[in-house]
Amino acid sequence: MTPEAPAPEDLYQAPNALARHYSRFRVSERLLLTGHSHQAWPNCGFDGQAESWSDAAEFVDQKWDHAFERAEQVRAGYRRMLDDANGEIALGSSTHELGVRFLSALPLRKRPKIVTTDGEFHSLRRQLERLAEESMEIVKIAALPTSTLADRICAAIDDRTAAAIVSSVLFRNALIVPHLGQVAETCRQVGAEMLVDAYHTLNVVPFSVVDEGLESAFVTGGGYKYCQLGEGNCFLRVPPDCALRPVITGWFAEFEDLSLDTATHGVRYGAGAARFAGSTYDPTSHYRAARVFQFFESYRLTPRLLREVSQHQIRVLSSAFDALDVDPDVVARDRNTPPEQLGGFLALETRHAARLHQGLLHRGVSTDWRDMLLRFGPAPYLTDDQLLAAMAALGESVAGMT
């Protein structure tokens, strides 16, 4: 029998209809407001880890047939989230690993310029800054305001540009970046590639490769955050008919035909996403992820439903913060951006972010902070009362600073 999908209102009051599925993380007992960073894993993920061990013990070196089945289930899960039914999906342990393969495939001798923003996550940000130290031309566009970001990126793209790299939701402040299809089209016209970092989008903001006009773009992301898959479950969506040849390449990229002599035929690549494949890996993460994707499918926890829940939770947190009536010189929130233009967390601006984070942790509330932003990340297994309790703890932390 197919489990009944929870109604959003079943998630707002205790007992939360999903919380029992996350009992190993004790989500009903703790105030885990790190949903934008590390969400709890459903209990079925534990079963997936155990299954991985059991398959290794039973099948030994023949376990890979079973592991590859799990990997394909993970690809299918990402295709659903991307609304990209026939999408080519390469898997990797991190977005950095996949991003480096992407960068190594670019024709950087002929096109030495990469256009990006100053709002990218550290994995790509650091790598690009290091390349800039080696005389690569890295053009950083100010991420704010996001309303004009696509236009400003397009203006910087020319026939010397190898790629444009931009997030669909900014990791610091949860702002959604609109009009990415415009960037993809500009890249297509000049022969450049586009890479979209969708990590802070997937499973909390509905995302469609087709509707966004990103069929010609690469898209990367992973399962550590809203997807609840844990570590080791990242992906790179590869556009159709891709003929790039990554310099940083693993032997799985020629896995389909290892018999060819590379001295005669040159280094060969598989078709589609196989071009960006790596090498031998720990398949445990895919066993866990396959179970979690199945859980989301069984309970019909679609990105659209999760978006509705997330938006409700952001409104609850925002209203509770407003009710604290905190001096805006101490802690303030962005009141100009409507909730529909935000991703899955609430970012509060404060020069005391690190101190308040510690104060909240002392009071049993897990949050995180970046620079001058204190971030509250709800998740669908939390009740409204838990969100209110977390914000009340912020009020106590602010009061405790004086």
N, C-alpha and C positions, 0 to 999 in steps of 0.2 A: 504494500500500500504506500502510495506517495504521501510524504508528510504534508500537513497543511501549512501553507505559507502564512507567516505571521502578518497581521495587520500592523501598520505603523504604531497605532495607539497601544498595541499589546507590548510595545517595547519601551514605553515612556513611564509606566508605573510598575511598582514591585508586585509580584515577581516578574521581572523582564522575561519575555517568552523565549529568548535565546540564551540567557545567562547559564542555564543548566548545561548547555553544550560546551561551555568554557570553564567548567568547574575546576579543572587542573590549574588554571590560572587564578582561581579564586576571585573572579571578577565581581561577584556580589559582595565580597568582603573588603575589597580594596577600591580606592579612588584612583583608577588608572587613566589619567588624562594625557596619555602619550600615544593616542590613536593615530596621530599623523606621522609617528616615527616607528613604533613597535606595537602593533595591535596584538592582543591575545590570540592564541591559536585555538581553534576548536579541538575538542578532545580527540576527534577522529585523526588529527595529525599524528598523535602518539601511536595510534594503530598503524599508520603508514610507516612510521620509523621502525616499528617492530616487524612489519611485513618485509621491509628491506633486509633486515638481518636474517629473517627466516628464509627468504629466497636465496641469500648468499650461502647459508648453511646447507640448504637442500640442493641447489643447482651448481654451486661453486662457480667455475668459469663460464658455465652456461647461463648464469644469472642475467647476462646482458640482454638476452632476448626479452626478459621480463622488464628489465630496467628501461629498455627502449620503448616498450609499450607505455610505461608511466611517463616517459618524456613526451610521447605523442599526445597523451592526455593533457599534459601541461600546455603544450602548444595549442591544443584545441580550446583550453580554457582562456588563453590569451586572445585567441581569434574571436571568441565570443565577446570579450571585453572591448576589443577594438572594432567590433562590428565589421570584421574583415574575414568573411567566411573561407576564402581561399588563400588567405595571407601566408606568405613565407616567413616562418618564425625560426630564428636561431636562438639557442639557449646558452646561457653562461652563468658563472657563479656570481658575477657582479656587472653592473653597468659600466664600470671602468674597463673591465676586461673586454667587453663588447665594443665600447667606445674606442679603445685603442686599435682594435682590428679595423673598425670603420675608418679612423684617421689614417691608418697605414695603407688603406686602399685608395686614398685620394691621389690625384695627379699633382702633387705639391710642387714638383719641379716646374710644370707649366702654369700652374695656378697656385701661387704661394700664399694666398689670402684666405683667412677664415673669419667670417662675421659671426659674432655671438653677442651676449649681453653681460652686464655686470650682476645679473641675478641668478646665474647658474649654480647648481650644486657643486660641492667641492671636488667631487671625483673628476668632472670635466674641467671645472675652473682651474684646478691645480695643474692638470696635464697641459692645458692650453697656455697657462702662464709659463710653464717650463719650456714649452716649444717656442714661446716668444723670446725667451732668453737665448735660444739657438737661432735667432734671426728670422723665425717665422713671423709673418705679418698677421697678427691677431687684432682684429678691430672689435672693441667692446662698445656696445651701444647701451646707454642708460636704460635700465628696465622700466623705470617710472618716467612718465605715466604710461601704464599699460595700454591705455586707449589709443595711443599713437605709436606703440612699439613696432607693430608690423610695418607701418609706413616707413619708419626710420631705418629698420633693418633692410627693407627693400631698396631704399635710397643708397645704402652702402654696398649693395651687391653689384658687381660688374663682371666683365669677362676674365678678370684675374682671380675671381672667387672660386675656391674649390668647394666650399660648403658654408651653409648657414646653420647655426646650432642654437636652439632656443627651447625653453620649457613651456609646456602648456599651462601649468600652474606654478607660480614662483614659490620656492621652498621656504623662504623666510617669512612671507606675510600672507600666503594663501591666495594672492590675487590671480585670477584667471586671465590668461593672455588671449585676446580675441584676434580673429582674422589671420590665423596661421596659414590657411589655404592661399592667401594672397602672397605670403612668402614662398610657399611651395611653387606657385605659378611663376614668380619672378626667377627662382632658381632654375626651373625647367626651361625658361626662355633663354637663359644665358649658358645653360649646360652645367650648372652647379648642382651639388647634392644638398639635401636638407635633412637634418637630424632633429627630431622632436623628443625632448625628455618628458615623458608622460607619467613619471613615477608618482607625482602628487595628484594625479588625475584619476588613474584607473581605480575603479570600484568605489569611488566616492563622488565623482562627477561623470555623468554619461559622456562617452567619447566615441565618435564614429569616424573612422578613416575616410569613409565615403562622404558623409555629411560635411566634414571639415575640409574636404577637397585636398586630402593628403595622400592620395593614391600613389603619387610619385615620390613620397618621402620615406625616409627611414624613421622608425619610432622605437624608442627604448624605454624600459621601465622594469619593475620587478615586484616581488612578493613580500618584501620586508614590512611594508607599511599597510595600506588599506586592504590588500588582498589576503592578508593573514596566512601567507604561505611560509614565512620564515626565510632564513638566509639561504643563499645558493640558488635562488629561483628568479634569475633575470632573463630578459629577452631582448632581441633586436628584430624588429619587423623590417623585412627587406622588400623593397618595391619590385614589381614584376619585371622580368627580363633584365635583371641586374647582371652586368658583366664585369664588375669590379674584381680585382685580384688582391686581397689583403696581403701585405708583406708579412705582417705578424699573423701566422697561420698555423693551425694545428693539423695533425694527421687525420683527424676525422673529416677534414675538408676533402680528402680523396678516398674516404672510407669505402665508397661504392666500387672502386676499382684500384686496388693496391698492386695489381700485377704489372702495371705499365712501367716501363723504364723511363725515369724522369730525365736521364741523360739524353734520351732520344726524343721524348715527347715534351720535355719541359715540365715545370711544376703545374700539375693539373688541379682543377677545382670541380667539385660537384655542382649541381644545378641549384639555382635559387639560394635559399638560406644556408645550404650546405657550404657555400663559399666562406661563410663566417663561422663555421664550426670550429670547436677547439680540439681537445684531446681527452684522454681518460680522466674521468671525474668521479666524485663520490655520488652515487645515484640516490642516496638516502633522501636528499632534499626533494627529488622528484616524486618519490613514493609519498612523502608527506603532502606535497602540493596537489598531487592527483586526488588524494582523499579529500582535501579541503575544497578543491574545485567541485568535486562530486557533492559535497555537503551544501555548497552554495546553490548548485543546480537543484538538488532535491527539495530544498526549502524555498526555492524560487527567490533567493536573495539577489535580485537583479540590481545593476547599478542605478536604475531609476528609483527603485524602492529605497536603496541605501542613501541615495541623494536626498530623498524626502525626509528620511530620518535624520541625516546629518544637518540639513537646513533647520529642522526643528530644534536640534540640540544647540546649534550655533545661536539661534534666537534666544533659547533659554539661558545660555551662558552670557550673552550680551545684556539681556534684561537684568539678570542677577548682578552683573558688574555695575550697570547703571544705578541699581538700587543701593550699592555700597556708597555712592556719592563720594568717591575718592578724589582728592585734589588732582586735577589733570596734570599738574606739574610733577606729580609723583608717578602716577600710572594713568594712561589714557588709551582709548580705543579709537579706531578710525570710524567716524560716524558718517563719512561721506560716501563710502562704498556700500551699495546695497548687498544683502546676503547672496543674491543670485550671481554676483560677480566674485564670490569667494569660493575657495575650495573647502577642505574638510577640517579646518581648525580656526580658532580665534587667536589672533596675535595682538597682544597688548604692548604698547610702547612705554618703556620705562628705563631710565638709566640705572635702576636698581634690579635689573632682570636677574642677575646671578644671585643676588642676596635674597630676593623674593622666592626664587626657585628653591633655594635651600630652606627658607622658612616654610614653604609649602611641604617640602619633603619631610621636615620635622613634624608636621601636622598630618602626615599620612597621605599626602596628595602628590602623585607623580605627574610632573609637567616637564618641559624643557625650555631652553632659552637659546637665542642666537643674537649676538651683539646686544642691541637695546630692545629686543623683543622677547617677551615672555609668552609662551605658546601653550594653549589649552587644546588638546586634541581629543574630542569625544569619540565614542565607538558605539555600534548598535546594541551591544550587550549591557550598556549602562542605562540606569533610570534617570528621570528628571531630578529626583531627590538626591542622587549621587552628584549630579552636576551642580545643584544648588549648594550642597555641602562643600564641594571643592571651591566654589566661588566665595562662600562664607569664610573658608580658611584663608583665602587671599586677603579678605578684609582684616582678619586677625593678624596676618603677617605684616600688612601695611601698618596697622596700629602698633605692632611690636617694634617697628623701626624707630619710633619717636621716644 
